[in-house]
């Protein structure tokens, strides 16, 4: 199983079983992955996004790494602090789209920046991947800072969103 590591974080890509457990039975998932119970849980909007990821994983289980949520586990406490969702294999332009979340008790401590750097470095060394793309709501200043610190460049905007890009 692929797992990425930073100084403080383990990034674990969840297969269909564990992704389903994260959504419906978070404590059981933690127990099966030998994790400590964290503080903070998933809100309904995030669960909907994860259900959508699960539907994509189930359609292409062989390539689940490209469709799933990569759980961020804080090494020091051995608990989940957030996740980065991959939204499919690289498209024709070589773009891989990510979305991410940090559980509220762990925000503002650099865990997401550290994790995005590790995952985008891994992604950009995979065949056919040339860019990693993330979008943020214009008013989400914390998310803008995460992407800027991780080295993303703002390249497009719509009425409500900014689009950021990483490349080698």
Secondary structure, 3 states (H helix, E strand, C coil): CCEEECCCEEEEECCHHHHHHHHHCHHHHHHHCCCCCCCCCCCHHHHHHHHHHHHHHHHCHHHHHHCCEEEEEECCCCEEEEEEEECCCCCCCCEEEEEEEECHHHCCCCHHHHHHHHHHHHHCCCCCCCEEEEEEECCCHHHHHHHHHHCCEEEEECCCEEEEEEEC
